């Protein structure tokens, strides 16, 4: 590791041919924003001002968990330009109530003329090291199909996206009276403790959620440039008496003619059936306002609430278009260590199953490595197991497919159907795996 003569730029690696991998500095802001706006645009030869605005937000120093030094760049010193960038967003997620650190690589971009030279691999090696130093057990990334598998990620650990869409003419009419029984208004800082409490209800529904501190909630409210790709309007749902009943978020502009509802949660004593028609009408009105403001055409409202949500069934005729979810990429170097970390959750699941109080050993092969779970009257200990060619295993999962089971993305039967070399041997192993790792959808609202 070296520094330049001024001591301002920390060079992490010399990649040869005049390319150096270094930490970014604030002086790189516009160059990094220009690169990301160009390489992440929807079409070639175009520019995404939204991606560029997101980049500037991250490099501003205002983000609660991120600093400009969490960004790597590859600089072509001969040409005096930045060729590639990656950043690492650290955050805390929860697995059925047990928190764990997550490192989220983002805005991975390389100029076309510098591709296929290992620049992303070199930067991810650095970021993975940073993430490990921070004690983060998982790395998670959103990205194009296949690409991140070559860096040790599994595509399919968690659902990403999933939505229901309706056309503006399908918005339900107001059934009774001249005014709405519920309304939506922009959130204020004093609303954040209430929103955080309601968010806890959402956390009960999903296996994996992103936790937020007070500072992170404030950032969600007013920390971003409204033009940012990830900016959203945070709102409070109120009753006719002015009492807070829930919260929602929606996009601050139209995306291909649609306004996107990104979050929607209500208090336990508030009826989804009573509120959801109003939410649709609110979205339709805001979509038309955006269209008038920006000279666009408003056509759709989209409930981008994941694969499952309580509102979907209640508003099915107003949301006829179904969009299947994509998937997160997940990377986990120490699977036995993670299982030991979440052992209290696994023990609760076992206690609630027909295998309560179980004693025994479960050996799981990943073919080149493996793990073993020891059960002693319902307590669980996880450690590594290196299978020999002659060793008999109780279950097998090729590659990183076990992550799909662990995070509830696929059931054991679904994985066995998809992969001929995957599955459990015997009733005991099958019963244990089904009890410990039932299928359960998650829709992670990650910190961005």
ZARO-616278 format. One line per 8 residues: number of its first residue (from 1); their letters; for each residue x, y, z of N, C-alpha, C. Coordinates in steps of 0.05 Angstrom, whole numbers. Layout:
! residues N
NUM	A	X:Y:Z:X:Y:Z:X:Y:Z ~ ...
END
This chain:
! residues 448
1	XXXXXXXX	17:-24:0:0:0:0:18:25:0 ~ 13:43:-18:29:67:-20:12:92:-22 ~ 24:115:-18:10:140:-21:25:158:-41 ~ 10:176:-53:24:194:-72:39:215:-56 ~ 54:232:-69:72:251:-56:57:269:-37 ~ 33:276:-43:17:294:-27:4:280:-4 ~ 4:253:-4:-8:238:17:-38:238:16 ~ -50:246:-7:-79:249:-8:-92:224:-19
9	XXXXXXXX	-79:209:-35:-91:186:-48:-78:160:-39 ~ -93:142:-27:-83:117:-17:-83:96:-39 ~ -60:90:-50:-58:70:-71:-58:42:-58 ~ -77:26:-66:-80:-1:-54:-65:-23:-70 ~ -63:-19:-96:-51:-39:-113:-43:-27:-140 ~ -19:-35:-149:-11:-27:-176:-19:-50:-194 ~ -36:-45:-214:-47:-65:-231:-31:-68:-257 ~ -11:-51:-261:5:-53:-285:-7:-36:-308
17	XXXXXXXX	9:-31:-328:0:-16:-352:-10:11:-344 ~ 1:23:-323:-7:50:-316:-33:51:-300 ~ -44:28:-292:-69:27:-277:-63:23:-247 ~ -74:40:-230:-71:37:-201:-99:35:-189 ~ -101:17:-169:-126:15:-154:-122:30:-128 ~ -139:49:-122:-136:66:-99:-163:72:-87 ~ -163:83:-62:-187:94:-51:-194:120:-65 ~ -220:124:-67:-230:150:-78:-226:172:-58
25	XXXXXXXX	-225:196:-68:-225:220:-51:-248:238:-60 ~ -254:259:-44:-275:277:-51:-270:291:-78 ~ -244:294:-85:-237:307:-111:-246:290:-135 ~ -251:264:-130:-260:246:-152:-290:247:-157 ~ -305:263:-142:-334:261:-143:-345:263:-171 ~ -339:284:-185:-351:289:-211:-342:268:-231 ~ -317:259:-230:-307:239:-248:-322:212:-243 ~ -325:205:-218:-339:180:-211:-368:182:-219
33	XXXXXXXX	-381:205:-214:-409:208:-221:-413:206:-251 ~ -394:218:-266:-396:217:-295:-393:188:-305 ~ -374:173:-294:-370:146:-302:-395:129:-297 ~ -406:131:-272:-429:115:-265:-454:123:-281 ~ -457:149:-285:-480:158:-301:-479:148:-329 ~ -455:144:-340:-452:134:-367:-456:104:-368 ~ -442:89:-351:-442:59:-354:-467:47:-343 ~ -482:60:-326:-507:49:-315:-532:61:-328
41	XXXXXXXX	-529:75:-350:-552:86:-364:-568:63:-376 ~ -594:68:-381:-612:47:-392:-605:39:-420 ~ -592:56:-435:-586:50:-463:-558:61:-469 ~ -544:48:-488:-517:58:-496:-518:86:-506 ~ -497:100:-502:-494:128:-511:-514:147:-498 ~ -524:139:-475:-542:157:-460:-529:161:-432 ~ -542:178:-416:-530:185:-390:-553:185:-369 ~ -548:172:-346:-568:172:-325:-561:193:-304
49	XXXXXXXX	-575:215:-305:-571:236:-285:-579:226:-257 ~ -597:206:-256:-606:196:-230:-583:180:-216 ~ -569:163:-232:-546:148:-222:-524:168:-213 ~ -520:188:-229:-499:208:-222:-506:222:-196 ~ -532:229:-192:-540:242:-168:-536:223:-144 ~ -542:198:-147:-538:178:-125:-509:177:-118 ~ -491:176:-138:-463:176:-134:-454:200:-118 ~ -463:224:-125:-455:248:-111:-465:247:-82
57	XXXXXXXX	-489:236:-77:-499:233:-50:-480:216:-33 ~ -471:194:-44:-454:176:-30:-426:188:-24 ~ -417:205:-42:-391:217:-39:-391:243:-24 ~ -415:251:-15:-418:277:-2:-409:277:27 ~ -408:253:39:-401:252:67:-425:253:86 ~ -449:255:74:-474:258:91:-487:231:97 ~ -478:210:84:-491:184:88:-484:174:116 ~ -503:162:131:-497:154:158:-478:130:162
65	XXXXXXXX	-474:114:141:-456:91:144:-434:91:123 ~ -433:110:106:-415:109:83:-398:134:81 ~ -373:130:74:-355:153:69:-342:149:42 ~ -331:171:31:-319:170:5:-296:150:4 ~ -283:145:27:-261:126:28:-270:97:26 ~ -297:92:26:-308:66:22:-311:60:-8 ~ -300:77:-25:-302:74:-54:-275:68:-65 ~ -272:48:-82:-247:44:-96:-250:54:-125
73	XXXXXXXX	-228:63:-136:-227:70:-164:-202:58:-176 ~ -204:52:-201:-180:45:-217:-174:68:-235 ~ -151:80:-231:-143:103:-247:-122:96:-268 ~ -127:105:-292:-107:103:-314:-90:128:-311 ~ -66:124:-299:-49:147:-293:-38:160:-319 ~ -35:143:-339:-25:154:-365:-45:173:-378 ~ -70:165:-378:-91:181:-390:-103:201:-371 ~ -97:198:-345:-108:217:-326:-138:214:-323
81	XXXXXXXX	-149:190:-323:-178:186:-321:-184:161:-303 ~ -208:161:-293:-217:138:-277:-230:118:-296 ~ -222:93:-294:-231:72:-312:-252:54:-300 ~ -253:52:-274:-271:33:-261:-276:41:-232 ~ -299:35:-221:-305:42:-193:-323:20:-181 ~ -321:17:-155:-339:1:-138:-340:14:-111 ~ -363:12:-97:-364:22:-69:-376:0:-51 ~ -372:4:-25:-381:-15:-5:-399:-1:15
89	XXXXXXXX	-425:-9:15:-444:3:34:-448:-17:57 ~ -439:-10:81:-442:-27:104:-469:-22:117 ~ -482:-43:127:-508:-41:140:-513:-65:157 ~ -534:-65:172:-541:-87:190:-568:-98:182 ~ -569:-124:177:-594:-138:170:-601:-156:194 ~ -625:-168:192:-634:-186:213:-644:-211:200 ~ -637:-234:212:-647:-260:203:-665:-271:226 ~ -691:-269:222:-711:-278:242:-704:-267:269
97	XXXXXXXX	-697:-242:271:-692:-229:296:-663:-228:305 ~ -645:-241:291:-616:-240:298:-601:-223:278 ~ -589:-202:288:-576:-183:270:-549:-193:261 ~ -540:-184:237:-514:-191:226:-506:-169:207 ~ -480:-165:205:-469:-145:187:-470:-154:158 ~ -475:-135:141:-476:-140:112:-460:-118:98 ~ -443:-127:80:-429:-108:62:-441:-109:35 ~ -450:-87:25:-464:-86:0:-448:-71:-22
105	XXXXXXXX	-433:-86:-39:-420:-73:-61:-441:-61:-80 ~ -435:-37:-89:-454:-23:-107:-440:-6:-128 ~ -455:2:-148:-446:20:-169:-419:9:-180 ~ -421:-17:-188:-398:-30:-201:-397:-22:-230 ~ -377:-7:-238:-378:3:-266:-350:5:-278 ~ -347:-2:-303:-321:0:-317:-327:12:-345 ~ -311:31:-353:-313:41:-380:-309:18:-400 ~ -323:18:-423:-322:-4:-442:-294:-11:-451
113	XXXXXXXX	-277:9:-455:-250:4:-466:-231:-9:-445 ~ -240:-10:-420:-223:-22:-399:-234:-49:-389 ~ -255:-59:-402:-267:-84:-392:-251:-109:-400 ~ -257:-131:-385:-243:-156:-389:-213:-155:-382 ~ -207:-138:-362:-179:-136:-353:-177:-141:-323 ~ -199:-152:-311:-198:-160:-283:-200:-137:-264 ~ -210:-114:-273:-211:-90:-255:-232:-93:-233 ~ -255:-104:-241:-276:-109:-221:-267:-130:-200
121	XXXXXXXX	-255:-151:-210:-245:-172:-192:-225:-161:-171 ~ -207:-144:-181:-187:-133:-163:-200:-115:-141 ~ -220:-100:-150:-233:-82:-130:-251:-98:-111 ~ -265:-118:-121:-281:-134:-103:-264:-149:-83 ~ -240:-158:-91:-222:-170:-72:-216:-151:-48 ~ -212:-126:-54:-207:-106:-34:-232:-102:-17 ~ -255:-99:-29:-279:-94:-14:-287:-117:3 ~ -283:-142:-7:-289:-165:9:-271:-165:34
129	XXXXXXXX	-246:-157:31:-228:-155:54:-238:-134:74 ~ -246:-111:64:-257:-90:82:-281:-101:97 ~ -299:-114:82:-323:-125:95:-317:-145:117 ~ -297:-162:111:-289:-182:132:-277:-168:156 ~ -261:-147:152:-250:-132:174:-271:-119:191 ~ -294:-112:180:-316:-100:194:-333:-121:208 ~ -327:-146:205:-342:-168:217:-368:-174:203 ~ -371:-166:178:-395:-171:163:-395:-200:153
137	XXXXXXXX	-416:-214:160:-418:-243:154:-428:-249:126 ~ -440:-229:113:-452:-233:87:-445:-209:69 ~ -441:-214:44:-441:-193:24:-465:-197:5 ~ -477:-175:-2:-502:-177:-19:-500:-156:-41 ~ -509:-164:-64:-507:-145:-87:-530:-150:-106 ~ -540:-129:-118:-559:-131:-140:-544:-128:-166 ~ -551:-144:-186:-536:-142:-211:-547:-159:-233 ~ -534:-157:-256:-543:-171:-280:-540:-201:-277
145	XXXXXXXX	-555:-217:-292:-553:-246:-290:-525:-257:-294 ~ -518:-277:-278:-494:-293:-279:-469:-279:-269 ~ -466:-253:-275:-440:-240:-274:-426:-244:-247 ~ -440:-240:-224:-426:-240:-198:-421:-269:-188 ~ -432:-289:-201:-425:-316:-194:-395:-321:-195 ~ -381:-308:-214:-352:-312:-217:-336:-300:-195 ~ -349:-285:-177:-335:-273:-154:-344:-285:-128 ~ -357:-309:-129:-364:-324:-105:-391:-318:-94
153	XXXXXXXX	-409:-307:-111:-437:-301:-102:-456:-322:-113 ~ -478:-326:-99:-500:-343:-108:-523:-325:-115 ~ -534:-328:-139:-557:-314:-148:-582:-329:-139 ~ -597:-318:-121:-621:-332:-112:-623:-336:-82 ~ -607:-322:-66:-611:-325:-38:-636:-312:-27 ~ -644:-289:-40:-667:-274:-31:-681:-263:-56 ~ -707:-260:-53:-722:-246:-74:-713:-217:-77 ~ -712:-207:-101:-707:-179:-106:-730:-169:-124
161	XXXXXXXX	-745:-150:-113:-767:-140:-128:-792:-158:-127 ~ -807:-157:-148:-834:-170:-148:-854:-148:-145 ~ -874:-147:-162:-893:-125:-161:-920:-132:-173 ~ -939:-115:-168:-966:-116:-181:-971:-88:-192 ~ -981:-87:-217:-985:-62:-231:-1014:-59:-241 ~ -1024:-35:-239:-1050:-29:-250:-1049:-5:-268 ~ -1068:-2:-286:-1070:21:-304:-1087:43:-290 ~ -1080:68:-295:-1094:89:-282:-1124:88:-283
169	XXXXXXXX	-1136:80:-306:-1166:78:-307:-1177:57:-288 ~ -1160:39:-278:-1169:18:-260:-1170:27:-231 ~ -1160:51:-225:-1160:60:-198:-1189:61:-187 ~ -1194:50:-163:-1221:48:-153:-1233:76:-147 ~ -1258:79:-153:-1272:104:-147:-1277:106:-117 ~ -1280:130:-107:-1286:135:-79:-1315:126:-74 ~ -1319:107:-56:-1345:94:-53:-1365:111:-38 ~ -1357:123:-16:-1376:137:1:-1366:165:8
177	XXXXXXXX	-1384:185:7:-1378:211:17:-1361:227:-2 ~ -1358:253:3:-1343:271:-14:-1313:270:-9 ~ -1304:258:13:-1275:259:20:-1265:231:29 ~ -1239:229:28:-1227:203:34:-1229:198:65 ~ -1234:173:72:-1234:166:100:-1205:165:112 ~ -1186:162:94:-1157:162:102:-1142:180:82 ~ -1120:190:90:-1104:208:73:-1075:201:75 ~ -1059:212:57:-1030:209:57:-1018:237:57
185	XXXXXXXX	-998:241:74:-983:266:75:-953:260:76 ~ -936:279:69:-907:276:71:-899:273:100 ~ -881:255:105:-871:250:133:-854:274:142 ~ -854:278:168:-837:298:181:-818:284:200 ~ -798:297:209:-778:284:226:-791:274:252 ~ -811:288:262:-824:278:287:-840:252:282 ~ -845:245:257:-859:220:250:-841:196:251 ~ -814:200:251:-796:177:247:-798:156:269
193	XXXXXXXX	-801:163:295:-804:142:315:-829:124:309 ~ -851:137:300:-875:122:293:-870:103:270 ~ -857:114:249:-851:98:225:-833:74:232 ~ -814:79:250:-796:57:258:-812:35:273 ~ -831:43:289:-848:23:303:-865:7:284 ~ -876:20:264:-893:5:245:-875:-13:228 ~ -851:-4:222:-832:-21:207:-827:-47:221 ~ -829:-47:247:-825:-72:262:-846:-93:255
201	XXXXXXXX	-870:-85:248:-890:-104:239:-882:-117:213 ~ -871:-101:195:-860:-112:170:-838:-132:175 ~ -822:-126:195:-800:-144:202:-810:-171:211 ~ -833:-172:223:-844:-198:232:-853:-215:208 ~ -858:-203:186:-869:-217:163:-847:-230:146 ~ -823:-218:146:-802:-227:129:-780:-241:145 ~ -767:-261:134:-745:-274:148:-721:-255:150 ~ -715:-240:128:-691:-223:127:-700:-194:123
209	XXXXXXXX	-691:-176:140:-698:-148:137:-673:-132:143 ~ -674:-107:134:-652:-88:139:-660:-71:163 ~ -643:-70:184:-648:-53:207:-639:-24:202 ~ -652:-6:215:-645:23:212:-642:37:239 ~ -621:52:241:-617:69:265:-633:95:261 ~ -634:111:282:-647:137:280:-635:154:258 ~ -608:154:256:-595:170:236:-602:160:208 ~ -604:133:205:-611:122:179:-640:128:171
217	XXXXXXXX	-658:129:190:-686:138:184:-686:167:175 ~ -670:184:188:-669:212:180:-659:214:151 ~ -639:198:145:-628:198:118:-649:190:97 ~ -666:169:105:-687:161:87:-707:184:82 ~ -711:201:103:-730:222:101:-720:245:84 ~ -696:255:89:-688:280:76:-658:281:69 ~ -645:258:69:-616:258:64:-607:258:36 ~ -625:251:17:-617:247:-11:-626:270:-28
225	XXXXXXXX	-611:274:-50:-620:291:-71:-646:278:-83 ~ -668:293:-86:-692:282:-98:-688:270:-126 ~ -667:279:-139:-662:269:-166:-647:242:-166 ~ -639:232:-142:-624:207:-141:-640:183:-150 ~ -626:164:-161:-639:139:-170:-654:125:-147 ~ -644:127:-123:-656:113:-100:-672:130:-82 ~ -676:155:-89:-692:173:-73:-721:165:-74 ~ -736:168:-51:-764:162:-50:-777:181:-31
233	XXXXXXXX	-803:186:-35:-818:203:-17:-829:186:6 ~ -822:192:30:-831:178:54:-856:192:65 ~ -878:178:68:-903:189:75:-916:175:98 ~ -935:189:111:-951:178:133:-980:175:123 ~ -992:152:129:-1021:148:125:-1036:157:150 ~ -1056:173:147:-1071:183:169:-1101:176:167 ~ -1114:173:190:-1143:169:191:-1157:196:187 ~ -1183:195:185:-1199:220:182:-1196:237:207
241	XXXXXXXX	-1189:225:229:-1185:240:254:-1157:251:257 ~ -1140:247:236:-1113:257:237:-1094:240:252 ~ -1101:215:259:-1084:197:273:-1066:181:253 ~ -1041:178:260:-1023:163:242:-1031:133:242 ~ -1034:122:218:-1043:94:215:-1022:77:202 ~ -1002:88:189:-982:73:175:-964:91:159 ~ -948:79:142:-929:94:126:-927:82:98 ~ -917:97:79:-911:86:53:-888:103:41
249	XXXXXXXX	-876:92:20:-857:107:4:-864:104:-25 ~ -859:124:-41:-864:122:-69:-843:138:-84 ~ -839:131:-110:-820:145:-127:-827:174:-130 ~ -807:190:-134:-811:219:-137:-813:228:-166 ~ -815:209:-184:-819:215:-212:-830:189:-225 ~ -839:192:-250:-850:169:-264:-826:152:-276 ~ -830:126:-276:-810:108:-288:-825:93:-309 ~ -819:99:-334:-833:86:-357:-863:89:-354
257	XXXXXXXX	-872:113:-346:-900:118:-344:-913:109:-318 ~ -897:99:-299:-909:88:-275:-898:102:-250 ~ -915:105:-230:-907:114:-204:-904:88:-187 ~ -883:86:-171:-876:61:-158:-881:64:-128 ~ -898:47:-116:-901:45:-88:-880:26:-78 ~ -860:36:-62:-838:19:-54:-841:6:-26 ~ -856:19:-8:-861:9:19:-889:17:26 ~ -902:-1:42:-930:4:50:-935:-14:74
265	XXXXXXXX	-940:-1:97:-945:-16:122:-964:-1:139 ~ -982:-16:153:-1002:-5:170:-1000:-16:198 ~ -1012:-1:217:-1014:-11:245:-1030:-37:245 ~ -1026:-54:265:-1041:-79:266:-1071:-76:268 ~ -1081:-54:279:-1110:-51:282:-1122:-36:259 ~ -1107:-31:238:-1118:-17:214:-1122:-37:192 ~ -1145:-35:179:-1152:-54:158:-1139:-47:131 ~ -1125:-67:120:-1113:-63:93:-1135:-58:73
273	XXXXXXXX	-1158:-72:76:-1180:-69:58:-1191:-40:58 ~ -1191:-28:81:-1202:-1:83:-1184:20:71 ~ -1157:16:73:-1138:37:66:-1128:34:37 ~ -1125:9:27:-1111:5:2:-1125:19:-22 ~ -1151:20:-24:-1163:35:-47:-1155:64:-47 ~ -1153:76:-23:-1145:104:-21:-1116:107:-31 ~ -1099:88:-24:-1071:89:-32:-1069:89:-62 ~ -1085:72:-75:-1085:71:-104:-1093:98:-116
281	XXXXXXXX	-1115:110:-105:-1124:136:-115:-1103:157:-111 ~ -1090:156:-88:-1068:175:-83:-1046:172:-103 ~ -1037:148:-109:-1016:143:-128:-1024:153:-156 ~ -1049:148:-164:-1058:156:-190:-1058:187:-192 ~ -1065:200:-171:-1065:230:-172:-1036:240:-173 ~ -1018:228:-157:-991:237:-157:-978:232:-184 ~ -984:209:-197:-974:203:-223:-981:224:-243 ~ -1006:232:-242:-1015:253:-261:-1002:280:-256
289	XXXXXXXX	-996:286:-230:-982:310:-223:-953:309:-234 ~ -940:286:-231:-913:283:-241:-913:287:-272 ~ -932:275:-285:-934:276:-314:-937:305:-323 ~ -955:320:-310:-959:348:-317:-934:364:-312 ~ -920:359:-291:-896:374:-284:-873:370:-303 ~ -870:345:-313:-847:338:-329:-853:333:-358 ~ -878:338:-366:-885:334:-394:-885:305:-402 ~ -894:287:-384:-894:258:-390:-923:248:-392
297	XXXXXXXX	-925:223:-397:-952:210:-397:-953:190:-374 ~ -972:194:-356:-976:175:-334:-995:153:-343 ~ -986:128:-339:-1002:105:-348:-1007:85:-326 ~ -989:81:-307:-991:59:-288:-986:68:-259 ~ -995:52:-241:-986:53:-213:-976:25:-207 ~ -954:23:-193:-942:-3:-188:-938:-7:-158 ~ -947:-29:-147:-942:-36:-120:-916:-54:-120 ~ -893:-41:-116:-868:-56:-117:-861:-66:-90
305	XXXXXXXX	-877:-84:-79:-876:-93:-51:-866:-121:-47 ~ -853:-132:-68:-842:-159:-66:-861:-180:-78 ~ -853:-205:-73:-869:-227:-84:-896:-230:-69 ~ -896:-223:-43:-920:-225:-27:-925:-200:-11 ~ -950:-192:-8:-957:-170:9:-986:-171:16 ~ -994:-163:40:-1023:-165:48:-1042:-150:30 ~ -1032:-129:16:-1050:-113:-1:-1056:-126:-28 ~ -1039:-145:-37:-1042:-156:-64:-1069:-169:-68
313	XXXXXXXX	-1077:-187:-51:-1102:-202:-54:-1126:-183:-52 ~ -1124:-163:-34:-1147:-145:-30:-1152:-126:-53 ~ -1131:-121:-69:-1133:-103:-92:-1127:-117:-118 ~ -1133:-143:-120:-1125:-158:-143:-1136:-147:-169 ~ -1161:-139:-169:-1173:-130:-194:-1163:-103:-203 ~ -1151:-88:-184:-1138:-63:-191:-1109:-65:-197 ~ -1098:-89:-194:-1070:-95:-198:-1066:-120:-215 ~ -1076:-120:-240:-1077:-145:-255:-1051:-155:-266
321	XXXXXXXX	-1031:-137:-268:-1006:-145:-280:-986:-154:-259 ~ -976:-178:-261:-959:-190:-241:-930:-191:-252 ~ -912:-180:-236:-883:-181:-243:-869:-199:-223 ~ -858:-221:-233:-844:-240:-216:-818:-227:-205 ~ -809:-235:-182:-785:-223:-171:-760:-233:-185 ~ -739:-217:-184:-712:-225:-192:-699:-236:-167 ~ -673:-233:-163:-660:-244:-139:-635:-228:-132 ~ -629:-228:-106:-604:-218:-96:-582:-238:-101
329	XXXXXXXX	-558:-228:-105:-534:-244:-102:-525:-243:-73 ~ -518:-266:-62:-507:-267:-35:-480:-282:-35 ~ -462:-273:-18:-436:-285:-14:-432:-290:15 ~ -424:-314:23:-419:-321:51:-395:-340:52 ~ -374:-330:63:-349:-346:64:-351:-368:85 ~ -363:-362:108:-364:-381:130:-393:-388:136 ~ -403:-408:122:-431:-417:126:-435:-429:154 ~ -417:-447:163:-420:-457:191:-420:-435:212
337	XXXXXXXX	-403:-415:208:-402:-393:227:-428:-377:227 ~ -440:-374:204:-466:-360:204:-487:-376:218 ~ -487:-402:213:-507:-420:225:-504:-420:256 ~ -479:-419:265:-475:-417:294:-485:-390:305 ~ -482:-369:289:-491:-342:297:-522:-342:300 ~ -536:-356:282:-565:-356:283:-576:-381:297 ~ -559:-395:312:-568:-420:325:-593:-416:343 ~ -596:-394:358:-620:-390:374:-646:-392:357
345	XXXXXXXX	-645:-380:333:-668:-382:315:-673:-410:306 ~ -652:-424:298:-654:-452:289:-665:-469:311 ~ -656:-465:336:-666:-481:359:-695:-475:364 ~ -704:-451:360:-733:-445:364:-749:-459:343 ~ -740:-460:318:-754:-474:297:-755:-504:303 ~ -733:-515:313:-733:-543:319:-753:-549:342 ~ -754:-532:362:-771:-536:384:-801:-535:376 ~ -807:-520:355:-835:-518:346:-842:-540:327
353	XXXXXXXX	-823:-558:320:-828:-579:301:-832:-606:315 ~ -836:-627:299:-838:-654:310:-812:-665:319 ~ -790:-650:316:-764:-659:324:-754:-645:349 ~ -771:-634:365:-764:-620:390:-747:-639:407 ~ -725:-628:418:-708:-644:435:-690:-664:421 ~ -687:-661:395:-672:-680:378:-642:-681:387 ~ -631:-705:386:-602:-709:390:-592:-725:366 ~ -570:-716:354:-559:-730:331:-540:-713:316
361	XXXXXXXX	-532:-722:292:-512:-708:275:-523:-707:247 ~ -520:-683:235:-528:-679:207:-504:-669:191 ~ -495:-685:172:-472:-678:156:-482:-668:128 ~ -474:-644:121:-482:-632:96:-458:-627:79 ~ -458:-639:55:-436:-637:37:-441:-615:16 ~ -420:-599:11:-420:-580:-11:-401:-591:-33 ~ -394:-616:-31:-377:-631:-48:-347:-625:-45 ~ -339:-600:-45:-311:-593:-40:-307:-584:-11
369	XXXXXXXX	-328:-580:3:-327:-573:31:-354:-582:43 ~ -358:-575:68:-384:-583:81:-386:-572:109 ~ -408:-579:122:-413:-571:149:-427:-594:164 ~ -425:-593:190:-440:-612:206:-455:-597:228 ~ -479:-606:233:-496:-595:254:-499:-617:275 ~ -490:-610:300:-493:-629:322:-517:-620:339 ~ -535:-639:344:-559:-634:360:-556:-649:387 ~ -561:-634:408:-560:-646:435:-584:-637:450
377	XXXXXXXX	-605:-654:451:-630:-647:464:-641:-620:455 ~ -639:-615:429:-650:-591:418:-631:-567:415 ~ -607:-568:427:-587:-547:423:-571:-555:398 ~ -561:-534:384:-548:-538:358:-520:-526:359 ~ -501:-541:349:-474:-531:345:-466:-536:316 ~ -456:-515:302:-449:-517:274:-418:-514:272 ~ -406:-531:256:-378:-528:250:-372:-539:222 ~ -347:-535:213:-340:-544:187:-336:-574:186
385	XXXXXXXX	-338:-585:162:-334:-614:158:-322:-616:130 ~ -299:-629:128:-287:-634:102:-292:-662:93 ~ -311:-666:75:-318:-694:68:-296:-707:51 ~ -289:-731:58:-272:-748:41:-288:-763:21 ~ -276:-772:-1:-291:-786:-22:-308:-809:-12 ~ -298:-822:10:-312:-845:20:-333:-839:42 ~ -333:-813:51:-351:-806:72:-380:-805:62 ~ -398:-813:79:-426:-812:72:-438:-787:84
393	XXXXXXXX	-453:-772:67:-466:-748:77:-496:-752:80 ~ -508:-735:95:-537:-736:99:-553:-719:80 ~ -539:-699:69:-551:-681:50:-529:-668:33 ~ -535:-659:9:-515:-648:-8:-527:-624:-24 ~ -510:-604:-27:-518:-580:-41:-494:-571:-58 ~ -497:-572:-85:-475:-564:-102:-470:-534:-101 ~ -444:-526:-103:-437:-498:-103:-447:-483:-79 ~ -461:-461:-83:-471:-445:-61:-502:-447:-59
401	XXXXXXXX	-513:-468:-70:-542:-471:-70:-554:-473:-42 ~ -538:-481:-22:-548:-482:5:-558:-455:15 ~ -547:-433:4:-556:-407:12:-585:-402:5 ~ -594:-414:-17:-622:-412:-24:-641:-424:-3 ~ -632:-446:8:-647:-459:29:-646:-443:55 ~ -622:-435:62:-617:-420:87:-633:-395:89 ~ -636:-380:68:-650:-354:68:-679:-356:60 ~ -689:-380:56:-717:-384:50:-726:-379:22
409	XXXXXXXX	-707:-377:3:-713:-371:-24:-726:-395:-38 ~ -716:-419:-32:-726:-444:-44:-729:-465:-22 ~ -749:-482:-25:-751:-505:-6:-732:-527:-14 ~ -729:-546:4:-711:-569:-1:-721:-584:-26 ~ -747:-589:-28:-758:-603:-51:-753:-588:-77 ~ -756:-561:-76:-752:-545:-101:-722:-547:-109 ~ -704:-546:-91:-676:-548:-98:-669:-576:-109 ~ -681:-597:-96:-676:-624:-106:-687:-628:-134
417	XXXXXXXX	-709:-615:-140:-721:-616:-167:-703:-602:-187 ~ -691:-579:-179:-675:-563:-198:-647:-574:-202 ~ -636:-588:-182:-609:-597:-183:-608:-627:-177 ~ -599:-642:-197:-599:-672:-193:-579:-681:-171 ~ -559:-665:-165:-540:-672:-145:-545:-658:-118 ~ -570:-651:-114:-578:-637:-89:-601:-652:-76 ~ -600:-653:-49:-623:-665:-35:-614:-678:-9 ~ -632:-691:5:-627:-704:31:-630:-734:28
425	XXXXXXXX	-614:-748:43:-616:-777:44:-631:-786:69 ~ -653:-797:66:-668:-808:89:-687:-788:101 ~ -707:-800:116:-728:-784:127:-718:-765:149 ~ -699:-774:165:-689:-757:187:-676:-731:176 ~ -658:-734:157:-645:-711:146:-665:-692:132 ~ -684:-703:118:-704:-687:104:-721:-672:125 ~ -729:-685:146:-746:-673:166:-730:-650:180 ~ -705:-655:186:-689:-635:200:-686:-610:182
433	XXXXXXXX	-679:-614:157:-675:-591:139:-700:-576:135 ~ -723:-590:132:-748:-576:129:-756:-560:154 ~ -750:-571:177:-757:-557:202:-739:-533:206 ~ -714:-535:200:-695:-513:205:-697:-491:184 ~ -703:-499:159:-702:-479:137:-727:-480:120 ~ -750:-473:132:-775:-472:115:-773:-449:95 ~ -787:-453:74:-788:-431:53:-803:-407:65 ~ -792:-384:60:-805:-359:70:-794:-336:54
441	XXXXXXXX	-812:-321:41:-804:-298:25:-794:-275:42 ~ -776:-260:31:-766:-235:43:-765:-214:21 ~ -770:-189:29:-767:-166:10:-751:-145:24 ~ -724:-147:22:-706:-130:37:-706:-102:26 ~ -713:-83:44:-710:-54:38:-682:-46:47 ~ -662:-50:30:-634:-47:38:-628:-17:40 ~ -608:-11:56:-598:16:57:-582:22:32 ~ -588:44:19:-575:51:-6:-562:79:-5
END
